């Protein structure tokens, strides 16, 4: 393995956290658009 110093689990958790934040932002924006 050439990625010994870079565990994929940490990057995967960061990726999932980023996706969750983006999903929440899009959800809030759609809720604001639907209210008007």
HTML snippet that shows the backbone in 3Dmol.js (N, CA, C, O; Angstrom):
<script src="https://3Dmol.org/build/3Dmol-min.js"></script>
<div id="view" style="width:600px;height:400px;position:relative"></div>
<script>
const pdb = `
ATOM      1  N   UNK A   1       0.836  -1.199   0.000  1.00  0.00           N
ATOM      2  CA  UNK A   1       0.000   0.000   0.000  1.00  0.00           C
ATOM      3  C   UNK A   1       0.876   1.255   0.000  1.00  0.00           C
ATOM      4  O   UNK A   1       1.826   1.362   0.775  1.00  0.00           O
ATOM      5  N   UNK A   2       0.545   2.190  -0.869  1.00  0.00           N
ATOM      6  CA  UNK A   2       1.299   3.443  -0.932  1.00  0.00           C
ATOM      7  C   UNK A   2       0.592   4.545  -0.148  1.00  0.00           C
ATOM      8  O   UNK A   2       1.105   5.659  -0.043  1.00  0.00           O
ATOM      9  N   UNK A   3      -0.585   4.238   0.404  1.00  0.00           N
ATOM     10  CA  UNK A   3      -1.352   5.254   1.126  1.00  0.00           C
ATOM     11  C   UNK A   3      -1.338   4.969   2.620  1.00  0.00           C
ATOM     12  O   UNK A   3      -2.361   5.099   3.292  1.00  0.00           O
ATOM     13  N   UNK A   4      -0.164   4.574   3.147  1.00  0.00           N
ATOM     14  CA  UNK A   4      -0.084   4.241   4.576  1.00  0.00           C
ATOM     15  C   UNK A   4      -0.321   5.473   5.448  1.00  0.00           C
ATOM     16  O   UNK A   4      -0.943   5.370   6.505  1.00  0.00           O
ATOM     17  N   UNK A   5       0.172   6.642   5.014  1.00  0.00           N
ATOM     18  CA  UNK A   5       0.045   7.848   5.835  1.00  0.00           C
ATOM     19  C   UNK A   5      -1.273   8.561   5.619  1.00  0.00           C
ATOM     20  O   UNK A   5      -1.515   9.610   6.215  1.00  0.00           O
ATOM     21  N   UNK A   6      -2.129   8.007   4.774  1.00  0.00           N
ATOM     22  CA  UNK A   6      -3.399   8.682   4.471  1.00  0.00           C
ATOM     23  C   UNK A   6      -4.523   7.661   4.527  1.00  0.00           C
ATOM     24  O   UNK A   6      -4.897   7.094   3.501  1.00  0.00           O
ATOM     25  N   UNK A   7      -5.070   7.418   5.729  1.00  0.00           N
ATOM     26  CA  UNK A   7      -6.138   6.424   5.870  1.00  0.00           C
ATOM     27  C   UNK A   7      -7.395   6.833   5.097  1.00  0.00           C
ATOM     28  O   UNK A   7      -7.878   7.952   5.269  1.00  0.00           O
ATOM     29  N   UNK A   8      -7.926   5.962   4.261  1.00  0.00           N
ATOM     30  CA  UNK A   8      -9.122   6.303   3.476  1.00  0.00           C
ATOM     31  C   UNK A   8     -10.370   6.470   4.327  1.00  0.00           C
ATOM     32  O   UNK A   8     -11.344   7.083   3.890  1.00  0.00           O
ATOM     33  N   UNK A   9     -10.348   5.923   5.549  1.00  0.00           N
ATOM     34  CA  UNK A   9     -11.528   6.034   6.411  1.00  0.00           C
ATOM     35  C   UNK A   9     -11.757   7.493   6.816  1.00  0.00           C
ATOM     36  O   UNK A   9     -12.895   7.964   6.835  1.00  0.00           O
ATOM     37  N   UNK A  10     -10.677   8.203   7.136  1.00  0.00           N
ATOM     38  CA  UNK A  10     -10.814   9.606   7.547  1.00  0.00           C
ATOM     39  C   UNK A  10     -11.329  10.435   6.382  1.00  0.00           C
ATOM     40  O   UNK A  10     -12.227  11.260   6.549  1.00  0.00           O
ATOM     41  N   UNK A  11     -10.758  10.216   5.193  1.00  0.00           N
ATOM     42  CA  UNK A  11     -11.193  10.985   4.030  1.00  0.00           C
ATOM     43  C   UNK A  11     -12.643  10.650   3.701  1.00  0.00           C
ATOM     44  O   UNK A  11     -13.398  11.515   3.256  1.00  0.00           O
ATOM     45  N   UNK A  12     -13.030   9.396   3.920  1.00  0.00           N
ATOM     46  CA  UNK A  12     -14.417   9.011   3.654  1.00  0.00           C
ATOM     47  C   UNK A  12     -15.361   9.711   4.626  1.00  0.00           C
ATOM     48  O   UNK A  12     -16.438  10.157   4.229  1.00  0.00           O
ATOM     49  N   UNK A  13     -14.970   9.811   5.891  1.00  0.00           N
ATOM     50  CA  UNK A  13     -15.809  10.505   6.872  1.00  0.00           C
ATOM     51  C   UNK A  13     -15.924  11.984   6.516  1.00  0.00           C
ATOM     52  O   UNK A  13     -17.004  12.565   6.617  1.00  0.00           O
ATOM     53  N   UNK A  14     -14.806  12.599   6.096  1.00  0.00           N
ATOM     54  CA  UNK A  14     -14.860  14.006   5.699  1.00  0.00           C
ATOM     55  C   UNK A  14     -15.764  14.168   4.480  1.00  0.00           C
ATOM     56  O   UNK A  14     -16.526  15.130   4.388  1.00  0.00           O
ATOM     57  N   UNK A  15     -15.675  13.221   3.545  1.00  0.00           N
ATOM     58  CA  UNK A  15     -16.506  13.292   2.337  1.00  0.00           C
ATOM     59  C   UNK A  15     -17.982  13.181   2.692  1.00  0.00           C
ATOM     60  O   UNK A  15     -18.810  13.916   2.153  1.00  0.00           O
ATOM     61  N   UNK A  16     -18.313  12.268   3.596  1.00  0.00           N
ATOM     62  CA  UNK A  16     -19.713  12.105   3.995  1.00  0.00           C
ATOM     63  C   UNK A  16     -20.206  13.340   4.747  1.00  0.00           C
ATOM     64  O   UNK A  16     -21.349  13.758   4.564  1.00  0.00           O
ATOM     65  N   UNK A  17     -19.360  13.924   5.586  1.00  0.00           N
ATOM     66  CA  UNK A  17     -19.755  15.125   6.321  1.00  0.00           C
ATOM     67  C   UNK A  17     -20.005  16.276   5.356  1.00  0.00           C
ATOM     68  O   UNK A  17     -20.954  17.041   5.527  1.00  0.00           O
ATOM     69  N   UNK A  18     -19.148  16.400   4.336  1.00  0.00           N
ATOM     70  CA  UNK A  18     -19.330  17.465   3.348  1.00  0.00           C
ATOM     71  C   UNK A  18     -20.622  17.252   2.571  1.00  0.00           C
ATOM     72  O   UNK A  18     -21.369  18.200   2.333  1.00  0.00           O
ATOM     73  N   UNK A  19     -20.887  16.014   2.178  1.00  0.00           N
ATOM     74  CA  UNK A  19     -22.127  15.718   1.446  1.00  0.00           C
ATOM     75  C   UNK A  19     -23.341  16.027   2.317  1.00  0.00           C
ATOM     76  O   UNK A  19     -24.350  16.532   1.826  1.00  0.00           O
ATOM     77  N   UNK A  20     -23.241  15.724   3.602  1.00  0.00           N
ATOM     78  CA  UNK A  20     -24.369  15.988   4.496  1.00  0.00           C
ATOM     79  C   UNK A  20     -24.616  17.488   4.618  1.00  0.00           C
ATOM     80  O   UNK A  20     -25.764  17.932   4.612  1.00  0.00           O
ATOM     81  N   UNK A  21     -23.532  18.273   4.728  1.00  0.00           N
ATOM     82  CA  UNK A  21     -23.680  19.726   4.823  1.00  0.00           C
ATOM     83  C   UNK A  21     -24.281  20.291   3.546  1.00  0.00           C
ATOM     84  O   UNK A  21     -25.160  21.151   3.599  1.00  0.00           O
ATOM     85  N   UNK A  22     -23.811  19.813   2.400  1.00  0.00           N
ATOM     86  CA  UNK A  22     -24.354  20.294   1.121  1.00  0.00           C
ATOM     87  C   UNK A  22     -25.830  19.921   1.009  1.00  0.00           C
ATOM     88  O   UNK A  22     -26.639  20.721   0.538  1.00  0.00           O
ATOM     89  N   UNK A  23     -26.182  18.714   1.440  1.00  0.00           N
ATOM     90  CA  UNK A  23     -27.579  18.279   1.382  1.00  0.00           C
ATOM     91  C   UNK A  23     -28.455  19.168   2.265  1.00  0.00           C
ATOM     92  O   UNK A  23     -29.560  19.536   1.866  1.00  0.00           O
ATOM     93  N   UNK A  24     -27.974  19.517   3.459  1.00  0.00           N
ATOM     94  CA  UNK A  24     -28.757  20.368   4.352  1.00  0.00           C
ATOM     95  C   UNK A  24     -28.928  21.759   3.762  1.00  0.00           C
ATOM     96  O   UNK A  24     -30.006  22.345   3.865  1.00  0.00           O
ATOM     97  N   UNK A  25     -27.873  22.299   3.140  1.00  0.00           N
ATOM     98  CA  UNK A  25     -27.961  23.631   2.535  1.00  0.00           C
ATOM     99  C   UNK A  25     -28.975  23.619   1.396  1.00  0.00           C
ATOM    100  O   UNK A  25     -29.811  24.517   1.292  1.00  0.00           O
ATOM    101  N   UNK A  26     -28.898  22.592   0.536  1.00  0.00           N
ATOM    102  CA  UNK A  26     -29.841  22.507  -0.581  1.00  0.00           C
ATOM    103  C   UNK A  26     -31.265  22.339  -0.054  1.00  0.00           C
ATOM    104  O   UNK A  26     -32.201  22.924  -0.600  1.00  0.00           O
ATOM    105  N   UNK A  27     -31.431  21.553   0.992  1.00  0.00           N
ATOM    106  CA  UNK A  27     -32.754  21.335   1.570  1.00  0.00           C
ATOM    107  C   UNK A  27     -33.329  22.647   2.106  1.00  0.00           C
ATOM    108  O   UNK A  27     -34.501  22.944   1.877  1.00  0.00           O
ATOM    109  N   UNK A  28     -32.520  23.429   2.813  1.00  0.00           N
ATOM    110  CA  UNK A  28     -32.982  24.711   3.363  1.00  0.00           C
ATOM    111  C   UNK A  28     -33.334  25.680   2.245  1.00  0.00           C
ATOM    112  O   UNK A  28     -34.338  26.388   2.326  1.00  0.00           O
ATOM    113  N   UNK A  29     -32.510  25.714   1.201  1.00  0.00           N
ATOM    114  CA  UNK A  29     -32.781  26.621   0.078  1.00  0.00           C
ATOM    115  C   UNK A  29     -34.089  26.230  -0.603  1.00  0.00           C
ATOM    116  O   UNK A  29     -34.889  27.100  -0.948  1.00  0.00           O
ATOM    117  N   UNK A  30     -34.315  24.940  -0.799  1.00  0.00           N
ATOM    118  CA  UNK A  30     -35.563  24.508  -1.430  1.00  0.00           C
ATOM    119  C   UNK A  30     -36.760  24.828  -0.546  1.00  0.00           C
ATOM    120  O   UNK A  30     -37.817  25.198  -1.057  1.00  0.00           O
ATOM    121  N   UNK A  31     -36.620  24.693   0.760  1.00  0.00           N
ATOM    122  CA  UNK A  31     -37.717  25.035   1.661  1.00  0.00           C
ATOM    123  C   UNK A  31     -38.039  26.522   1.567  1.00  0.00           C
ATOM    124  O   UNK A  31     -39.208  26.909   1.568  1.00  0.00           O
ATOM    125  N   UNK A  32     -37.000  27.357   1.487  1.00  0.00           N
ATOM    126  CA  UNK A  32     -37.223  28.806   1.368  1.00  0.00           C
ATOM    127  C   UNK A  32     -37.906  29.128   0.042  1.00  0.00           C
ATOM    128  O   UNK A  32     -38.775  29.998  -0.011  1.00  0.00           O
ATOM    129  N   UNK A  33     -37.521  28.434  -1.028  1.00  0.00           N
ATOM    130  CA  UNK A  33     -38.129  28.691  -2.336  1.00  0.00           C
ATOM    131  C   UNK A  33     -39.588  28.224  -2.332  1.00  0.00           C
ATOM    132  O   UNK A  33     -40.449  28.893  -2.903  1.00  0.00           O
ATOM    133  N   UNK A  34     -39.866  27.108  -1.707  1.00  0.00           N
ATOM    134  CA  UNK A  34     -41.228  26.573  -1.704  1.00  0.00           C
ATOM    135  C   UNK A  34     -42.169  27.450  -0.876  1.00  0.00           C
ATOM    136  O   UNK A  34     -43.370  27.475  -1.144  1.00  0.00           O
ATOM    137  N   UNK A  35     -41.658  28.157   0.108  1.00  0.00           N
ATOM    138  CA  UNK A  35     -42.526  28.986   0.955  1.00  0.00           C
ATOM    139  C   UNK A  35     -43.017  30.218   0.196  1.00  0.00           C
ATOM    140  O   UNK A  35     -44.121  30.701   0.447  1.00  0.00           O
ATOM    141  N   UNK A  36     -42.209  30.726  -0.724  1.00  0.00           N
ATOM    142  CA  UNK A  36     -42.593  31.965  -1.431  1.00  0.00           C
ATOM    143  C   UNK A  36     -43.587  31.659  -2.534  1.00  0.00           C
ATOM    144  O   UNK A  36     -44.027  32.568  -3.238  1.00  0.00           O
TER     145      UNK A  36
END
`;
const viewer = $3Dmol.createViewer("view");
viewer.addModel(pdb, "pdb");
viewer.setStyle({}, {cartoon: {color: "spectrum"}});
viewer.zoomTo();
viewer.render();
</script>
